[in-house]
Amino acid sequence: MRAGVAVRDVTPPLGTAMSGFVARASPATGVHDPLLVHALVVEDTALVTVDVVGLHEDDCTRIRQRCALPADRVVVHATHTHGGPASMRGRLGGPVDETWLERLITTCAEAVDAALAGAEPVEVHAGYGADPGVARNRRRPDGPVDPALPVVHLRRPDGSLLAGVVSYACHPVVLGADNTLLTADYPGVVRRVLARRLGGPVLFLTGCAGDANTGHAASASVSTAPTASRTFAECERIGGLVATAALAATPRRGPSRVAATRREVLLDLEPPDPAALAGEVAGWERDAAHADAARAALLGCWAEWGRRILTTPAGPPTWTGSVSTLVWGPAVLVTLPGEPFAAAALEIRAHADPGATVLVAGYCDGCPGYLPPAEEYAHGGYEVEEAHRYYGLPGPFARGAAERLVAPPRSAGEVAILP
């Protein structure tokens, strides 16, 4: 097979609004580590990873359409760092720097084309590293996590590494809301360590991490107070653990084949009752007047969202996303939109060919919010009941939406996730 890789720096200027924590009001005051675009082309398929909290599906489409490759064979993934800039209009805070965003879109497409132009012969090797033991279910102690650590090496005929790919399902929120330095969080550490040890650039794919982080509840981020467990030193430690586990993997060569599928999936939303929402908005505004700064910021965000929903004509209560599969020899990459939970990855991997190395990534080709499995709705919580307000959706995803993403085809016009 032929493959190429390109890496570009897309770090925005200081003063850019940051995203990922509604409690954080400060813009970026410095750069701890660069925010990067990685583009990996394998034959006529491509994977682009971007160090941002998310990208709007419309902008992902623009990137894919600007590439020289067929748009339906390109996947755009956001690593979901919470130490990056506002990157989605109307979602997760802002404002978005439109000049920077346009440069980002152009850079992503140019990186794909550069990788394609520099393609050279490779063999694809894939396998699993040991569970690094980092991810914790952040919603409940008995909740599932996805412990898999799939690793892919693309090696030249002389054995040197053209590029690598590693995926892990853990929220990139080692750094908290007190951090105002731009950073890729622990995925940046993983890439740096692996690139140094393996001798080539490494892409990081954040897995189905909607319910997983390193051990704190989502509510812990409604504060800008520094904590000893959310520092750059801890980020180095966490990234080092993941990188060490990945280095212990023994990727093996598989069949030389490349394939790609993409299907559109219509997901239902559950908008609130207008009368009930009006009452909630009044309550949020009243409570915000007596709350501390971080809590007031959260309540203010919810109230602003509620007023917009109440004054905007209602559209169809649905959202359409893309599910893609890229097959690179022994590696199968299944890419999902939004923030799926661990259950999605576990379900997909359970139905895969046992000889394949399966990477299941969220945050691909659009990031509209959390996609909990049906059994999580009874537990409530931020991801199920509240996050859609910060995401700007008219309501949360309806029960069953996550299952629809990973379901087998329901008609002759649909294609399976796993070819």
C-alpha positions in Angstrom: 0.0 0.0 0.0 1.0 3.6 -0.4 0.6 6.1 2.4 1.7 9.7 3.3 1.6 11.9 6.4 1.7 15.6 7.1 1.7 17.6 10.3 0.8 21.3 10.6 0.7 23.8 13.5 -2.7 25.5 14.0 -2.1 27.2 17.3 -4.3 30.3 17.5 -3.1 33.7 18.7 -3.1 34.6 22.4 -6.3 36.3 23.5 -8.4 33.7 21.7 -11.5 32.5 23.6 -11.0 29.0 25.0 -13.5 26.2 25.0 -14.4 23.2 27.1 -15.3 24.7 30.5 -18.2 27.0 30.8 -16.7 28.2 34.1 -13.6 29.5 32.4 -14.0 33.1 31.4 -10.4 34.0 30.6 -9.1 33.8 27.0 -5.8 32.0 26.2 -2.9 33.7 28.0 -0.1 31.5 26.6 0.9 28.3 24.9 2.1 25.3 26.8 2.3 23.0 23.7 1.3 23.5 20.1 -2.1 22.5 18.7 -1.5 20.4 15.6 -3.2 18.9 12.6 -2.1 15.4 11.5 -3.2 14.1 8.1 -2.6 10.5 7.2 -3.5 9.2 3.7 -3.6 5.5 2.9 -4.3 4.9 -0.8 -7.4 6.9 -1.5 -8.6 7.3 2.1 -7.5 9.9 4.7 -7.8 10.6 8.4 -7.3 14.1 9.8 -6.9 14.8 13.5 -7.2 18.3 14.9 -6.4 19.5 18.5 -9.7 21.2 19.2 -12.6 20.4 21.5 -14.8 19.7 18.4 -15.6 20.7 14.9 -19.0 21.5 13.5 -20.2 19.0 10.9 -20.5 21.7 8.3 -16.9 22.7 8.7 -15.8 19.0 8.5 -17.7 18.8 5.2 -15.9 21.9 4.0 -12.5 20.2 4.8 -13.5 17.0 3.1 -14.8 18.7 0.0 -11.6 20.8 -0.4 -9.3 17.7 -0.5 -8.1 16.1 -3.7 -9.4 12.8 -2.4 -13.1 11.8 -2.6 -15.0 13.5 0.2 -16.7 10.4 1.4 -13.3 8.7 2.0 -11.9 11.4 4.3 -12.6 11.5 8.1 -12.0 14.6 10.3 -11.5 13.9 14.0 -11.2 16.4 16.9 -9.0 15.1 19.7 -11.4 16.9 22.1 -8.8 18.8 24.2 -10.4 21.1 26.7 -7.3 23.3 26.5 -7.9 24.6 23.0 -9.8 27.5 21.4 -13.5 27.9 20.8 -13.9 26.0 17.5 -17.6 25.5 16.8 -20.0 28.3 16.2 -22.9 28.3 18.7 -21.5 25.3 20.6 -19.3 25.1 23.7 -18.8 28.8 24.2 -17.0 31.4 22.2 -16.8 33.6 20.3 -15.0 31.7 17.5 -12.1 33.5 15.8 -13.4 33.3 12.2 -10.1 34.1 10.7 -8.4 31.4 12.6 -11.1 28.9 11.8 -10.9 29.6 8.1 -7.1 29.0 8.3 -7.7 25.8 10.2 -10.1 24.5 7.5 -7.6 25.4 4.8 -4.7 23.9 6.6 -6.5 20.6 7.2 -7.3 20.2 3.4 -3.8 21.3 2.5 -2.3 18.7 4.9 -4.3 15.9 3.3 -3.2 17.0 -0.1 0.5 17.2 1.0 0.2 13.7 2.6 -1.2 12.4 -0.7 1.5 14.0 -2.7 4.2 12.5 -0.5 2.8 8.9 -0.4 5.2 6.1 -0.5 5.1 2.3 -0.1 4.2 1.0 3.4 3.1 -2.1 5.2 0.4 -1.7 7.8 0.9 -3.5 11.2 -1.7 -3.4 13.9 -2.3 -4.8 17.4 -3.3 -3.9 20.9 -1.3 -2.5 23.8 -2.1 -3.4 27.4 -4.7 -1.4 29.3 -2.9 1.6 30.7 -5.3 1.7 33.6 -6.0 5.4 33.2 -9.6 5.7 32.3 -12.3 5.8 34.9 -16.1 5.9 34.4 -16.8 9.4 35.6 -20.6 8.9 36.1 -20.7 5.9 38.4 -18.2 3.5 40.0 -19.8 0.4 38.4 -20.0 2.0 35.0 -18.1 0.5 32.0 -14.9 1.8 30.4 -13.2 0.8 27.2 -9.8 -0.5 28.1 -8.6 -1.2 24.6 -5.4 0.5 23.3 -5.3 -0.2 19.6 -2.0 0.7 17.9 -1.2 0.9 14.2 2.2 1.3 12.6 2.7 2.1 8.9 6.3 1.0 8.1 8.4 1.6 5.0 10.1 -1.4 3.3 13.3 -0.7 5.3 11.3 -1.0 8.6 11.3 2.7 9.5 8.1 4.3 10.7 6.2 6.5 8.3 3.5 7.2 10.8 1.6 5.6 13.7 -1.9 5.8 15.1 -3.0 5.1 18.7 -6.4 5.4 20.2 -7.7 5.5 23.8 -11.1 6.3 25.4 -10.4 8.9 28.1 -11.5 12.5 28.1 -8.7 15.0 27.5 -9.5 16.9 30.6 -6.5 16.3 32.8 -6.1 20.1 32.8 -9.0 21.9 34.5 -10.9 25.1 34.1 -8.1 27.1 35.9 -5.8 26.4 32.9 -5.5 29.3 30.4 -2.6 27.9 28.4 -3.3 26.3 25.0 -2.5 22.6 25.2 -3.4 19.3 23.5 -3.7 17.8 27.0 -2.5 14.2 27.5 -2.9 13.2 23.8 -0.1 15.7 23.0 2.1 13.9 25.5 1.3 10.5 24.0 2.1 11.7 20.5 5.4 13.3 21.6 6.7 10.3 23.5 5.7 7.9 20.8 7.1 10.0 18.0 10.5 10.3 19.8 10.6 6.5 20.5 9.3 5.2 17.2 10.9 7.7 14.9 7.9 9.1 13.1 4.8 11.2 13.6 1.9 9.6 15.6 -1.8 10.4 15.4 -4.0 10.2 18.4 -7.7 9.3 18.2 -9.9 9.9 21.3 -12.2 6.9 21.7 -15.7 6.8 23.0 -14.9 8.9 26.0 -18.3 10.5 26.8 -18.4 8.8 30.2 -14.7 8.4 30.9 -11.9 10.6 32.3 -9.1 10.1 34.8 -11.3 10.0 37.8 -13.3 13.2 38.6 -17.0 13.9 38.1 -18.1 16.3 35.4 -19.3 18.6 38.2 -15.8 19.0 39.4 -15.1 21.2 36.4 -17.6 23.9 37.5 -14.8 25.7 39.3 -11.7 27.6 38.4 -9.9 26.6 41.6 -6.6 24.8 41.0 -6.4 21.2 42.1 -3.4 19.0 42.7 -4.6 16.3 40.4 -5.1 18.5 37.3 -1.7 19.9 36.5 0.7 19.7 33.6 2.8 17.3 35.7 -0.2 15.0 36.0 -0.8 15.4 32.2 2.8 14.2 31.6 2.2 11.2 33.9 -1.1 10.2 32.3 0.3 10.6 28.8 3.4 8.7 29.7 1.3 5.7 31.0 -0.6 5.5 27.8 2.5 5.9 25.6 4.3 3.2 27.6 1.5 0.8 27.1 1.4 1.5 23.4 5.1 0.9 23.1 4.6 -2.5 24.6 2.3 -3.5 21.8 3.5 -5.9 19.1 1.6 -4.8 15.9 1.5 -7.5 13.3 1.2 -7.3 9.5 -2.2 -8.2 8.0 -3.8 -8.4 4.5 -3.0 -5.5 2.2 -6.4 -4.1 1.6 -8.0 -0.6 1.8 -11.7 0.0 2.0 -14.0 2.8 3.2 -17.7 3.1 3.9 -19.8 6.1 5.1 -23.5 6.3 6.0 -25.7 9.0 7.3 -27.7 8.4 10.4 -30.8 10.5 11.5 -30.9 10.9 15.3 -33.9 12.2 17.3 -33.7 15.0 19.8 -36.1 15.7 22.7 -36.8 19.5 22.9 -38.2 20.8 26.2 -41.7 21.9 26.8 -41.7 25.7 26.2 -43.8 26.5 29.3 -41.6 24.4 31.6 -38.4 25.9 30.0 -39.6 29.4 30.6 -40.0 28.6 34.3 -36.5 27.0 34.4 -34.9 30.1 32.7 -36.4 32.3 35.4 -35.1 30.0 38.1 -31.6 29.9 36.6 -31.5 33.7 36.3 -32.6 34.1 39.9 -30.1 31.5 41.2 -27.2 33.1 39.2 -27.6 36.3 41.1 -26.6 34.6 44.3 -24.1 32.0 43.0 -20.3 32.1 43.0 -18.6 33.2 39.7 -18.2 29.7 38.3 -21.7 28.6 39.1 -23.1 31.9 37.9 -21.3 31.4 34.5 -22.9 28.0 34.2 -26.4 29.2 35.1 -26.0 32.2 32.8 -25.1 29.9 29.9 -28.2 27.8 30.6 -30.4 30.9 30.8 -29.0 32.3 27.5 -29.6 28.9 25.8 -33.2 28.8 27.1 -34.0 32.3 25.9 -32.7 31.5 22.5 -34.7 28.2 22.3 -37.8 30.0 23.4 -37.4 32.8 20.8 -36.2 30.7 17.8 -38.7 29.0 15.5 -38.6 25.3 16.1 -37.1 23.2 13.4 -37.2 19.4 13.0 -36.2 17.8 16.3 -33.5 15.7 14.6 -29.7 15.8 13.8 -28.0 13.9 11.0 -24.5 12.6 11.5 -22.0 10.4 9.6 -20.6 7.0 10.6 -17.5 5.9 8.7 -15.3 2.9 8.5 -11.7 2.9 7.1 -10.0 -0.4 6.6 -6.2 -0.3 6.4 -4.9 -3.9 6.2 -5.4 -5.4 9.7 -6.7 -2.2 11.1 -10.4 -1.2 11.1 -11.2 2.4 12.1 -14.8 3.0 13.0 -15.6 6.7 13.4 -18.6 8.1 15.2 -19.8 11.7 15.7 -20.4 13.5 19.0 -19.4 12.0 22.4 -20.4 8.4 22.5 -20.0 6.4 25.7 -17.8 3.3 26.2 -20.8 1.0 25.5 -20.7 2.0 21.8 -17.1 0.9 21.4 -17.6 -2.3 23.3 -20.6 -3.2 21.2 -18.8 -2.5 17.9 -15.7 -4.4 18.9 -17.8 -7.4 20.1 -19.1 -7.8 16.5 -15.8 -7.3 14.7 -13.6 -9.9 13.0 -11.5 -11.3 15.9 -8.4 -11.0 13.8 -8.8 -7.2 13.3 -7.5 -4.4 15.4 -10.5 -2.1 15.8 -10.2 1.6 16.6 -13.5 3.1 17.6 -13.3 6.9 17.8 -15.8 9.5 18.7 -15.7 13.3 17.9 -15.5 12.6 14.1 -17.1 14.6 11.3 -19.2 16.7 13.8 -19.5 17.1 17.5 -23.1 18.0 18.6 -23.1 16.6 22.1 -23.2 13.5 24.2 -24.7 10.2 23.0 -25.5 8.1 26.0 -26.7 4.5 25.7 -30.3 3.8 26.7 -29.4 2.4 30.1 -27.7 5.6 31.2 -30.8 7.8 31.0 -32.1 6.4 34.3 -28.9 7.7 36.0 -29.4 11.3 34.8 -26.5 13.6 35.3 -24.7 16.3 33.2 -24.1 14.2 30.1 -27.8 13.1 29.9 -29.7 16.1 31.2 -27.6 19.3 30.9 -24.8 19.2 28.4 -27.0 19.9 25.4 -27.4 23.5 26.7 -23.7 24.2 26.5 -23.6 22.5 23.1 -26.5 24.7 21.9 -28.8 21.9 20.8 -32.5 22.4 21.2 -32.6 19.3 23.4 -30.7 16.2 24.4 -30.5 13.2 22.1 -33.4 10.9 22.6 -33.1 7.5 24.2 -31.9 5.0 21.5 -29.9 7.5 19.5 -26.6 5.9 20.5 -27.9 2.5 19.6 -28.9 3.7 16.2 -25.4 4.8 15.4 -24.0 1.3 15.8 -27.0 -0.7 14.6 -26.8 -3.0 11.6 -28.3 -1.7 8.3 -32.1 -1.4 8.3 -32.5 -1.1 4.5 -30.8 -2.1 1.3 -29.6 1.5 1.0 -27.6 1.4 4.2 -24.2 -0.1 4.7 -22.8 -1.9 7.7 -20.3 -0.3 10.0 -17.9 -3.2 9.7 -17.4 -4.3 6.0 
